[in-house]
Amino acid sequence: MTHPALTWAGLTAPSLDDFEMLARAAWQGLPETFRTLAGNVVIRVEDFAEDEVLAHFGMESGFDLTGLYMGAGVAGEIGTDAPPIPMVFLYRRPILDEWAERGDETLEHMVRHVLVHEIGHHFGLSDDDIDRIEAQAA
């Protein structure tokens, strides 16, 4: 029998492209009604949020932000500087850090969780609403 530690030999951390594949799979796994309501949301994967974004939220470390929704919500409550097409940013390094720190979730679950949470901001959903959508997607 192979020692479990040896199964990790030669593996590397998931790349930005790997995360994009995880995000696409997470998106496709969401309920169709949710995806339809979300419309043409653009999903972008980056290593970290930009310094200006972190400063806006009063965060000192790029590891503090796993995702971000940018765009006008369904009621248009975000200011005029919102992009014309809603965007969700998933930040690879903070998600990997939280995933490794927790140790009790799959990476796929973590990506789906951040994606649903951020799109939920578009709809003004509560955490309970977001939990229900995640449960339907699981």
BELMO-V88311 format. One record per residue. RES is the residue in one small letter. D_CENTER is the distance of its C-alpha to the mean C-alpha in Angstrom with 2 decimals. Layout:
BEGIN
RES_D_CENTER / RES_D_CENTER
END
This chain:
BEGIN
m_36.95 / t_34.38 / h_33.17 / p_29.40 / a_28.87 / l_30.32 / t_27.67 / w_25.25 / a_27.83 / g_26.83 / l_23.08 / t_20.68 / a_17.10 / p_14.65 / s_14.82 / l_12.64 / d_14.21 / d_13.41 / f_9.65 / e_10.28 / m_12.32 / l_9.90 / a_7.47 / r_10.87 / a_12.08 / a_9.39 / w_10.16 / q_13.79 / g_13.78 / l_13.02 / p_16.34 / e_18.11 / t_18.98 / f_15.43 / r_14.74 / t_18.13 / l_17.65 / a_14.43 / g_16.74 / n_16.13 / v_12.65 / v_11.80 / i_8.55 / r_9.07 / v_8.32 / e_10.43 / d_11.82 / f_11.90 / a_12.03 / e_15.56 / d_18.30 / e_19.01 / v_15.62 / l_16.05 / a_19.64 / h_18.87 / f_17.08 / g_19.78 / m_17.76 / e_19.79 / s_17.48 / g_14.50 / f_13.40 / d_13.08 / l_9.90 / t_6.49 / g_4.91 / l_7.49 / y_9.08 / m_12.41 / g_15.14 / a_17.82 / g_17.14 / v_19.43 / a_22.14 / g_21.64 / e_21.33 / i_19.55 / g_22.26 / t_23.81 / d_21.75 / a_18.74 / p_18.10 / p_19.95 / i_17.07 / p_13.86 / m_10.95 / v_7.20 / f_6.51 / l_4.16 / y_7.00 / r_8.61 / r_11.42 / p_10.18 / i_7.91 / l_11.17 / d_13.26 / e_11.99 / w_12.22 / a_15.67 / e_16.76 / r_16.13 / g_17.62 / d_17.51 / e_14.38 / t_13.64 / l_10.98 / e_10.27 / h_9.96 / m_7.59 / v_5.04 / r_6.32 / h_6.44 / v_3.28 / l_3.48 / v_6.98 / h_7.23 / e_6.51 / i_8.69 / g_10.91 / h_11.87 / h_13.41 / f_15.61 / g_16.39 / l_15.60 / s_16.57 / d_14.84 / d_17.39 / d_16.51 / i_12.82 / d_14.26 / r_16.65 / i_14.28 / e_12.36 / a_15.93 / q_17.00 / a_14.37 / a_15.25
END
